[in-house]
Amino acid sequence: MGSKLSGLYQQAGFYRMAMALLVSAVLAGCQTPHEALQQLADEQGRALEILQDQSYPLALLSPRQVATGTRLRVYLEGDGHAWITSRQPSLDPSPRNLLVARLAADDPSPNAYLARPCQFVSAPGCKSELWSNRRFSQEVVDSLGQALDQLKMRYDNRDFELVGYSGGAALALLLAAQRNDISLVQTIAGNLSPQLWAQIKGLSPLRGSLDPLDYRDRLAALPQRHLIGEQDRVVPARLAELYRQALVEPSCAQFFRIPQASHDQGWEIVWRRWRSGNPSRSPSDSMRSF
């Protein structure tokens, strides 16, 4: 009798543990993107704030500390959850995968994470065109530029380094082409030319969007480094080669293929090695340039 009761208690304990794990998973799945970003900020000792004094409110993970007169690295978010299907834009473009925010939070250098318009926060002007056809429009560039102006006034940094992921890469290049305080652009799985990208993917042109190659003369003189995932099916590696060919020579752009990386997988360990600008060049490295 005692052994049977013991077995029943063990089963009950296992059942309670399983139910607790199930409830935890359900609650995690019910977390809004804003709540997930806030949790990441809390865990990493970063402040999540909403920049208001510009065209659209923008979510920001502010730097831990920035010395006056130094360079500030700013991570620009990708397109996020822009589409539900290939034809239907999402109602909320906030990214479900916080890869870029995690890269920023893990980076010990002075840095900020900057989301795109209407990600993590809504506003009256948030229409789906802003994260579909017009996601690289001048109004989006201006909104991010106003945020950079606010950061510069707040921290009195000398200049910026922009790190753009996916569609954030095109916006980083557009900002660099239109400003005089961007000293370096780095991209991860970057859409370097939305026009060429649409052609490669067999998609309709993004009406209302700008293209970095419209500024190819200026960008040729910009120091830039692009990390391309060879397993990327969202932004194929061929796009970077076409972008390189389209730049005016000689250019200051470097391109590196990362064999093990896809569009959103395999970047966190790689970026820890590359973010300092001096990645290991040991024989075991599986990184190569064009």
Secondary structure, DSSP 4 states (H G I P E B T S, - for coil): -HHHHHHHHHHHHHHHHHHHHHHHHHHHHT--HHHHHHHHHHHHT--EEEE-SSSS-EEEE--S---TTSEEEEEEP---S-BSSSSSB-S----SS-HHHHHHHH--SSEEEEPPTTSSS--TT--GGGGTTTTTSHHHHHHHHHHHHHHHHHH--SEEEEEEETHHHHHHHHHHHH-S-EEEEEEES----HHHHHHHHT----TT---GGGGHHHHHTS-EEEEEETT-SSS-HHHHHHHHHHSPSS--EEEEEETT--SSSSHHHHHHHHTTS-----TT---EE-
